[in-house]
Amino acid sequence: MNGKQSILNIAKTTITTESKAIANLANLLTDDFADAIQLIYNSKGRVIITGIGKSAIIANKIVATLNSTGTPAVFMHAADAIHGDLGLILKDDVVVCISKSGNTPEIKVLVQLIKNGPNSMIAITANEESFLGKQADYVLNSYVEKEACPNNLAPTTSTTAQLVLGDAMAVCLLELRGFSSKDFAKYHPGGSLGKKLYLRVHDLSSLNEKPQVNLETSVKDVIIEISEKMLGVTAVVENNKVLGIITDGDLRRMLRKTDDFNHYTAKDIMSENPKSINVDAMAIEAMEHMETYGISQLLVEDGGNYAGIVHLHDLVKEGII
């Protein structure tokens, strides 16, 4: 293989092969899929997902997706299951067994053991006529015409198909449970994703200084206030109500107009009707406001009273941006 174009052509062929196979999965869905989802939804137990080889890796990912969207799930390696880990399965659990061929030795042994118990079994397999396909209570067909591998050997398209069916299961269950963004935040408290879902404006503005001046404050004192509070802005406040805002930009525009500002006060250079946001708003809303208006600070209000400043840098520091 030589040249960038050859590499790009192979990559495009891989993506095209897999995308066509994934699109075809929609044609393979049957009532078994809907029945399997209803079974899991109505179950009092967990979802135990098992597989071997690359299917085991896919099983792990599906477990993670289910757990993060409100469906308790546990991974059980098929090889370990027949050597002691079968005890993971409790009487109310639903077992999902993933295997492309449905005929591997470990799967055959495991399936027989599961069938001896009270648990329902869902198969994700590319071979409905396999041992797994015939023994399962419900079969989700993950058939693919060929692997993206040029030798049609390395699990590529087939594992992608398994993953997509797992995602379809998770989304269906999410919808049935009415899983909301608040629920999602509860399960994802860490990282930037979690912060976007639970971090509020007050959590950021309360950590900042609260720059403010009144209408008659001299420009010199305005400059001192902005410099000391280090937010590039100050609110103009009277009786705790915001009347305007003065930014670094307002000061620069004033200096372009005059060299003598000794007689100027805050009311002469402030911008009226500044953009603001409520303390209880989500931090992600503050980011959206800043993007919409092309600004880097927002005044924060609480019940109509001045409550502080939220700055673009606060959002960057918290990983919101």
C-alpha positions in Angstrom: 0.0 0.0 0.0 1.5 3.3 -1.1 0.4 6.8 -0.9 -2.1 8.9 1.0 -4.9 8.3 -1.5 -4.6 4.5 -1.1 -4.9 4.9 2.7 -7.9 7.2 2.3 -9.6 4.8 -0.2 -9.3 1.9 2.3 -10.6 4.0 5.1 -13.6 5.1 3.0 -14.3 1.5 1.9 -14.3 0.4 5.6 -16.7 3.2 6.6 -19.0 2.5 3.7 -19.0 -1.2 4.3 -19.9 -0.8 8.0 -22.5 2.0 7.4 -24.4 -0.1 4.9 -24.4 -3.0 7.3 -25.7 -0.8 10.1 -28.4 0.7 7.9 -29.6 -2.9 7.1 -30.0 -3.7 10.8 -33.3 -1.7 10.7 -34.6 -4.2 8.2 -33.8 -7.1 10.5 -35.7 -5.9 13.5 -38.6 -8.1 14.5 -41.2 -8.3 17.4 -38.5 -10.1 19.3 -36.7 -6.8 19.7 -39.8 -5.0 21.1 -40.6 -8.0 23.4 -37.0 -8.1 24.7 -37.1 -4.4 25.6 -40.5 -4.9 27.4 -39.0 -7.8 29.2 -36.0 -5.8 30.5 -38.2 -2.8 31.3 -40.6 -4.8 33.4 -37.9 -6.9 35.0 -37.2 -6.4 38.7 -33.6 -7.5 38.3 -30.6 -6.5 36.3 -29.4 -7.1 32.8 -26.5 -9.5 32.7 -24.6 -9.2 29.4 -22.1 -11.8 28.4 -19.9 -12.7 25.5 -16.4 -13.9 24.6 -13.5 -12.4 22.6 -14.4 -9.1 20.8 -18.1 -9.6 21.7 -17.1 -9.4 25.4 -15.6 -6.0 24.8 -18.8 -4.9 23.1 -20.8 -6.3 26.0 -18.8 -4.2 28.4 -19.6 -1.1 26.5 -23.3 -1.9 26.3 -23.3 -2.5 30.1 -21.7 1.0 30.6 -24.3 2.6 28.4 -27.2 0.9 30.1 -25.9 1.8 33.6 -25.5 5.4 32.6 -29.0 5.7 31.3 -31.0 4.1 34.1 -30.9 0.4 33.4 -28.8 -1.6 36.0 -26.5 -3.9 34.1 -23.5 -6.2 34.8 -20.9 -7.7 32.6 -20.1 -11.4 32.8 -17.4 -13.0 30.7 -18.7 -16.2 29.1 -15.5 -18.1 29.8 -15.4 -17.0 33.5 -19.1 -17.8 33.8 -18.6 -21.5 33.3 -15.8 -21.5 35.8 -17.6 -20.0 38.7 -19.0 -16.6 37.7 -22.4 -18.0 36.9 -23.3 -17.0 40.5 -23.5 -13.4 39.3 -26.9 -14.2 37.8 -29.8 -13.6 40.3 -33.3 -15.0 39.8 -34.9 -11.9 38.4 -32.0 -10.9 36.1 -32.3 -11.0 32.3 -29.3 -12.4 30.4 -28.2 -11.0 27.1 -25.7 -13.3 25.3 -23.6 -11.8 22.4 -22.0 -14.0 19.8 -21.6 -13.5 16.1 -21.6 -17.3 15.3 -23.7 -18.4 18.2 -21.8 -21.7 18.1 -18.6 -21.1 20.1 -17.9 -23.9 22.7 -18.1 -21.5 25.7 -21.4 -20.0 24.5 -22.9 -23.5 24.0 -22.0 -24.6 27.5 -23.1 -21.3 29.0 -26.4 -21.3 27.2 -27.3 -24.7 28.5 -26.5 -23.7 32.1 -28.7 -20.5 31.7 -31.5 -22.6 30.3 -31.5 -24.7 33.4 -32.3 -21.7 35.5 -35.3 -19.3 35.7 -33.7 -16.5 33.7 -34.9 -15.3 30.3 -32.2 -15.1 27.6 -31.8 -12.6 24.8 -29.4 -13.4 22.0 -27.6 -10.9 19.9 -26.2 -13.0 17.0 -25.6 -12.9 13.3 -26.8 -16.5 13.0 -30.4 -17.1 14.0 -30.1 -20.8 13.2 -27.1 -21.2 15.6 -27.2 -23.0 18.9 -27.6 -19.7 20.7 -30.2 -18.5 18.3 -32.4 -21.6 18.7 -32.1 -21.7 22.5 -32.6 -18.0 23.3 -36.1 -16.7 24.2 -35.6 -13.6 22.0 -33.2 -13.1 19.1 -31.8 -9.8 17.9 -30.4 -10.4 14.5 -27.0 -8.7 14.0 -26.3 -10.2 10.6 -23.7 -8.5 8.4 -22.8 -9.5 4.9 -19.1 -9.2 5.4 -16.5 -7.8 7.7 -14.6 -4.7 6.8 -11.4 -6.7 7.1 -10.2 -7.6 3.5 -9.9 -11.2 4.6 -13.4 -11.2 6.0 -12.0 -12.4 9.3 -11.3 -9.7 11.9 -14.4 -8.7 13.8 -15.1 -5.2 12.5 -18.5 -4.8 10.9 -20.0 -7.5 13.1 -18.9 -5.9 16.4 -20.1 -2.5 15.2 -23.5 -4.1 14.5 -23.6 -5.6 18.0 -22.8 -2.2 19.4 -25.5 -0.5 17.5 -28.1 -2.9 18.6 -27.0 -2.3 22.2 -27.3 1.4 21.7 -30.8 0.9 20.3 -31.8 -1.2 23.4 -30.4 1.5 25.7 -32.2 4.4 24.0 -35.5 2.5 23.9 -35.3 1.8 27.6 -34.2 5.4 28.3 -37.4 6.6 26.5 -39.6 4.1 28.3 -38.2 5.2 31.7 -38.7 8.9 30.8 -35.0 9.3 31.6 -34.4 13.1 31.7 -31.4 15.4 31.6 -31.6 15.7 35.4 -31.4 11.9 35.7 -28.5 12.0 33.3 -26.7 14.5 35.5 -27.2 12.3 38.5 -25.4 9.4 36.8 -22.7 11.7 35.2 -21.6 14.0 38.0 -18.0 14.1 36.9 -16.3 15.7 33.9 -17.4 18.4 31.6 -20.6 16.5 30.6 -21.8 16.3 34.2 -21.0 20.0 34.8 -23.0 21.0 31.8 -26.0 19.3 33.3 -25.8 20.4 37.0 -23.5 23.4 37.3 -25.4 26.7 37.8 -24.5 30.3 37.4 -24.4 30.9 41.1 -21.7 28.1 41.5 -19.4 30.3 39.3 -20.4 33.9 40.2 -20.2 33.3 43.9 -16.4 32.6 43.5 -15.8 35.9 41.9 -15.5 39.4 43.2 -18.6 41.6 42.9 -17.5 44.8 41.2 -19.9 47.7 41.4 -20.0 51.5 41.3 -22.8 54.1 41.4 -23.9 56.6 38.9 -21.7 59.4 40.3 -18.5 57.4 40.7 -15.6 59.1 39.0 -14.0 57.4 36.0 -10.8 57.1 38.0 -12.6 55.1 40.6 -14.4 53.1 38.0 -10.9 52.1 36.5 -9.7 51.2 40.0 -12.8 49.0 40.7 -12.4 47.2 37.4 -8.7 46.7 38.0 -9.0 45.5 41.5 -11.9 43.0 40.9 -10.0 41.6 37.8 -13.1 40.8 35.8 -12.8 43.4 33.1 -16.1 44.9 34.0 -18.2 46.6 36.7 -21.9 47.0 37.3 -23.4 50.4 37.8 -25.8 49.9 40.7 -28.3 51.9 42.7 -30.3 50.4 45.6 -28.9 47.0 44.5 -30.6 47.4 41.1 -28.5 47.2 38.0 -28.6 50.5 35.9 -25.8 49.7 33.5 -22.4 48.2 32.9 -18.9 49.5 32.2 -16.4 47.2 30.5 -12.8 47.6 29.5 -14.1 48.3 26.0 -16.2 51.2 27.3 -13.1 52.7 28.8 -11.1 52.3 25.6 -13.9 53.9 23.6 -14.0 56.9 26.0 -10.2 57.4 25.7 -10.5 57.5 21.9 -12.9 60.4 22.3 -11.2 62.5 24.9 -8.0 62.9 26.9 -9.7 64.8 29.7 -12.1 62.6 31.6 -11.8 64.2 35.0 -15.3 65.5 34.8 -16.8 62.2 33.6 -18.7 59.8 35.9 -20.0 56.3 35.5 -23.3 57.4 34.1 -21.5 59.2 31.2 -19.7 56.1 29.9 -21.9 53.1 31.0 -23.9 51.0 28.7 -27.6 50.7 29.6 -29.7 47.6 29.5 -26.8 45.1 30.0 -27.2 41.4 29.3 -27.8 39.5 32.5 -28.7 36.0 33.7 -30.4 34.6 36.8 -28.4 33.0 39.6 -30.3 29.7 39.2 -29.8 29.4 35.4 -27.6 26.6 34.2 -24.0 27.5 33.5 -24.4 26.1 30.0 -27.1 28.8 29.4 -24.6 31.5 30.4 -22.2 30.1 27.7 -25.0 30.2 25.1 -25.8 33.8 26.0 -22.2 34.8 25.7 -21.9 33.1 22.3 -25.2 34.7 21.1 -24.2 38.3 22.0 -20.5 38.0 21.5 -19.6 39.0 25.0 -17.3 37.6 27.7 -19.1 38.6 30.9 -22.7 38.5 32.1 -24.2 40.3 35.0 -25.9 37.9 37.5 -29.2 38.8 39.2 -31.1 37.3 42.0 -34.8 38.3 42.1 -33.9 41.5 40.2 -31.1 42.4 42.5 -27.4 42.5 41.5 -25.7 39.3 42.5 -22.3 39.4 40.7 -20.5 38.5 37.5 -20.0 35.3 35.6 -17.0 35.4 33.2 -16.1 33.4 30.1 -13.0 32.3 31.9 -15.1 30.7 34.6 -16.7 28.5 32.0 -13.4 27.6 30.4 -11.9 26.7 33.8 -14.8 24.4 34.6 -14.6 22.7 31.2 -18.0 23.9 30.1 -16.3 25.2 26.9 
